[in-house]
Amino acid sequence: MDSPEFLYYYSSKYLTYREFFAIQHFVNLLPTLGLLCLLSFVLNHIGTKYWKKKKISDNTKLPANLFHRLSCITSLTFFSILALYFSVLHGFRIIPIELCYTTTLIAFSIYGTMHRRTLLQSKLLLGFALIAVLVVLFLGPVMLGGMCQAYLFFKTGTWDYLITTSFTRQFTLPEACPVGRPCHVYATLPEDTSESVFINFQTNIAHKESKVCYSLPADQASKSESCFLTKVYALKGVEKIGQRNIHSAYLYDMLPDTLYKIKIYYDDQLQAEDQYHTLPLNTSERNVTIVMGGDAGFMELAYETGRTAAQYKPDLIVLGGDIAYDNGMDTCYYTWDQFFGVFEYMNKVKGSLIPLILSVGNHDAGVEALSIRAIKQDEYGPPYFTFFPQHSKVGPKGEITREVPDIHERKSYNYHLVGGSLQLNLDSGYIYGYSGPQLE
């Protein structure tokens, strides 16, 4: 988890990145919480001593003094920060919203019990406390909901966390996929790359049905189109500006080493056109140009590398994990939008879609290697699985069907026949261990 502290090193196999970040924030808060707790105790102790020195008859109520009021305010700050931390836990989806509200109310109930006498003797303090409760209770989950903690890299080779929430992204990011044309179009590969390909594209959630057609270019003899319906999956667990539908079509029965025109249709009209060049057979003498890399992230260096690689007009791009550094969080969808920008430029330079083979890394899965935590693959899970089908649908007896696999069926290991080579795409222990299904 990129942390030198021994606590995190030894707990990494037990935590997801969401949980790790939440613990990290709590550890960072501990000095502040400890100081506030100590200050409140000291002020209360001084106030109590001050009370005892005053000679007041048994029938006279003891008024709250300045020190007790300051202790009450300090304690309110402590419990407000603690209650906001429960909103952080909800923002990372560690606790549900119901538990967030419950723990917040319990925290303020403890505060009210501790300072009941002081609050009852000061209407100003009581009103201030009630306002704090309402602000934290209702604005906390709103302001801190949908948390994303991604990595931001700099040219100097250093990095830092970039923390956003659904609230902040509403004001700092444009709508990722507006109504209309696809916002991203890209190709991934099934096993036989010489005659098949996955064409994937992302649209606004208003576009729910689509098809993809391929045909030979107009200057060649055949002009007939072969069309395939897409399977559509949604990125559901994010704010409206980040929501989208992911359409994937499995195109097959294509000719090896052939340029095809690709057309995308939905809403009863043509929405986008592109080209795709199938890869050659293993009997071909043509060289296959492959660009390989990894640890891309959304940084300027990745764009510079992409611009340089584009000049070679590669046939295939292979990335070995830690792709967008979203840490397995769908709420970090914008890191993928920036990642796609690199390859959209490369596609434009080549004049056709360059297929991708993407391995899974810890910053894609959201867990460390050999973690005991199981990652749920669904439309709320890591975008790596939602965005990229990379193998055919596999039946219960291991039979292969030329169909787009559902998200929960997608493996983090696969293979591809590329020209005269066999490309093995393996999992380094993040979703599947080193032994087991990968060795079969």
Protein Blocks (a to p, Z undefined) as FASTA:
>chain_A
ZZabfklmmmmmmpcfklmmmmmmmmmmmmmmmmmmmmmmmmmmmmmmmmmmpccdfklc
cdddfklmmmmmmmmmmmmmmmmmmmmmmmnomacfklmmmmmmmmmmmmmmmmmmmmmm
mmklmmmmmmmmmmmmmmmmmmmgoiacdddddfkopacdddddfklmmmmpccfbaghi
dfbdcddddfblmlgccddddddfklmbdcddddddfkbmblcdcdddddddddfkbcfk
lgccddddddehiaehiacdddddeehiafbdcdddddddfkbcbdcdddddehkbpafk
lmmmmmmmmmnopabdcdeejjlonnopaklmmmmmmmmmmmmmmmmmnopacddddddd
fklnopaehiabdcdddfklcfklmmmccbdcddfkopacdddddfklpcfbdcddehjb
ccddddehlmpcfehjllZZ
